[in-house]
Amino acid sequence: MASKNSVREALVVALFIIIIGGFFVLCCITKPPTLLLGERRASTRLPLFSTESLISGEYMSKFNGYAADAFPFRDSFRYMSSQMIYSVFLQSDKNGLYIDANGAGTYNQVNHESLTMLAEKIRAIADSLEDMSIYFAFIPDKSIYCDKWNPGLDAMLTEQLLVGNSNLDRLIYVSLTDALDASSYYGTDLHWKQTMLNAVTSTLGLEMGFNVDLERYTIEYAGEFEGVYPGQLAMNIGTDSLNYLSSQSITATYLNEITMEFEPGPVYAHEKINGIDPYDFFLSGAQPLIILDNSESDSGRELYLFRDSFSSSLAPILASGYDRVVLIDLRYIDMRTVTRYVEFTPGSDVLFLYSTLVLNNADMLLG
């Protein structure tokens, strides 16, 4: 009996050594990826070794990140992990990521400190803008419309914290919670669908006094795309159709971050749909300053939109109610630089519109 146990133990040890040794050899001969396409990020680089960093623990901490990103068959193991979590253990989410009948999403709770910081930053900008109607609204996280009950974003609490903040007393709050539902968002992505924003534009227009003429737009199809969630889950959860509203009267100019000059560009960048982030199709993705002009408008009104990525798809619709819409993304440009390129016209409208990503990470705004 003892000899059989010894053989069994030896086989187990040998198998363990073969598996570990095999992966070690694979790690040595396989070139680590420079870009993790599924997760839309650069892979962690091998840290530089030094005695100081080794003793402090910094080297091993960074090496762990590098080893995880460079591990062979990484996406296959991530896929198996997701399948185990959702299909075997029947958990409702994986690190905050959930899947329901409407697609995938993330549970985000309210960051009270970040909301306070955001209100202070908005107040500082609002105080510098004279003789303007200033509004603010937040874009609810899609998780509040999902068909599962989990501790995520509390939209009512978020509204109470924003409306009750004394720094925002001067601003007019517009609630968008009831203007959206689960169908307003892409199934594979966190963003909303441009063609499902009628109630949003109507709600904003009713409060801000503008009219959106959707008859000036035609619905067109750009193609299929996968949002951020399939890569984060390492699972195939389908694709979304990217439909958009086209109008010949809306044109765009962008601030070139290299030349620091305004240059004409597309409202819809069709080549971006095949890029690392297909949502960059709308207004070419991350941009510090964009100006949308409406050649058919005679309203005599301008809108200054302090925004994040969600407004890339909303702004071309809002432009039908204004002569000009200026999009300002404070994640990529500070307010002092903005004033060098944008002349704020008295009597205009100002809208601070942010998603929960900015609400919970207000430190990303340069102010």
Sequence and secondary structure as in RCSB ss.txt:
>XXXX:A:sequence
MASKNSVREALVVALFIIIIGGFFVLCCITKPPTLLLGERRASTRLPLFSTESLISGEYMSKFNGYAADAFPFRD
SFRYMSSQMIYSVFLQSDKNGLYIDANGAGTYNQVNHESLTMLAEKIRAIADSLEDMSIYFAFIPDKSIYCDKWN
PGLDAMLTEQLLVGNSNLDRLIYVSLTDALDASSYYGTDLHWKQTMLNAVTSTLGLEMGFNVDLERYTIEYAGEF
EGVYPGQLAMNIGTDSLNYLSSQSITATYLNEITMEFEPGPVYAHEKINGIDPYDFFLSGAQPLIILDNSESDSG
RELYLFRDSFSSSLAPILASGYDRVVLIDLRYIDMRTVTRYVEFTPGSDVLFLYSTLVLNNADMLLG
>XXXX:A:secstr
 HHHHHHHHHHHHHHHHHHHHHHHHHHHHS   SEETTTTEE        HHHHHHTHHHHHHHHHHHHH TTHH
HHHHHHHHIIIIIS  SEETTEEEETTEEEE     HHHHHHHHHHHHHHHHT  S EEEEEEE  GGGGSSS  
S   HHHHHHHHHT GGGTTSEE   GGG  GGGB SSSSSB GGG HHHHHHHHHHHT    GGG EEEEEEEE
  HHHHHHTS    EEEEEEE TTEEEEEE TTT  EEEE SB GGGGGSS GGGGBTTSS SEEEEEETT  S 
 EEEEE  TTHHHHHHHHGGGSSEEEEE TTTS HHHHHHH    TT EEEEEEEHHHHT GGG   
